[in-house]
Amino acid sequence: MSESVTAEILTNHILDLARRQKRLDGRGPDDYRKASVEPGFASSADGSALARIGATTALCGVKLEPGKPYPDTPNAGTLTTNAELIPLSSPMFEPGPPHPRAIEVSRVVDRAIRAAETIDLTKLCVTAGEKCWTCFVDIHILDHSGNLIDAASLAALGALTHATVPNVRFGIGPADLPLEVNHFPVEVTFCRLGETLVVDPTVEEESAAHGRLTIATDERGEVVAMQKGLIGAFSPDDVKSLVDRAITHGDRLRRIARGS
């Protein structure tokens, strides 16, 4: 049997289950897989965290290094977010230029961090117009079992929350200080399977999906960012319903990322 025929059979099965409010792994439409965050996973980073959502695993490392402010923001530090989908995480990823999915993951995670004003970049300015801290948020997907954005978001938040500004290493201050994190955005992803909207899709569900929507909320219950993916549409009522669900899931995931 060809791969295309097998894929079509699996897709039809997934959609049939969704019509009956069921899923391949036994979850209901609004059941999230077990999630965990292990901070301090990489000792060489200024902040790090390993996040797991089911079998999907993402590692984030935060590094802070001296740099120069951008000309249009002379009184602020800089932030760079990058995601890498390494080949060992899935057969669909190969060595070479950044995979389009990696670009999407990095941009969506970066947007939530910036939109929520997670870090006050002005606090990372050392000398206006001359020296600042550059915060690198590097995400590595170690195992792809679906829902990469949420796993990357959890890993990034966990790493930032436990990061340290290395003043001593670079001779900028007498002591290292915790990185000041003001807000805690969490991204929650849904996909449409026929008329059913499910949270935390697996890789098989993503392949069968008729649209994907990621909603980032903060600790105040405010929506700070959204990202629509895949081909398919969501009605205004769909979006309102998913926002409520994202806030509920976000509260729980945020506590996991912060270790509280």
Secondary structure, DSSP 8 states (H G I E B T S, - for coil): --HHHHHHHHHHHHHHHHHTT--TTS--TT----EEEEET--TTSSEEEEEEETTEEEEEEEEEEEE---TT-TTS-EEEEEEEE-GGG-TT--SSS--HHHHHHHHHHHHHHHHTT-B-GGGGEEETTTEEEEEEEEEEEEE-SS-HHHHHHHHHHHHHHT-EE-TTTTTSSSS-EE--B----EEEEEEEETTEEEES--HHHHHH-S-EEEEEE-TTS-EEEEEEESS----HHHHHHHHHHHHHHHHHHHHHHHT-
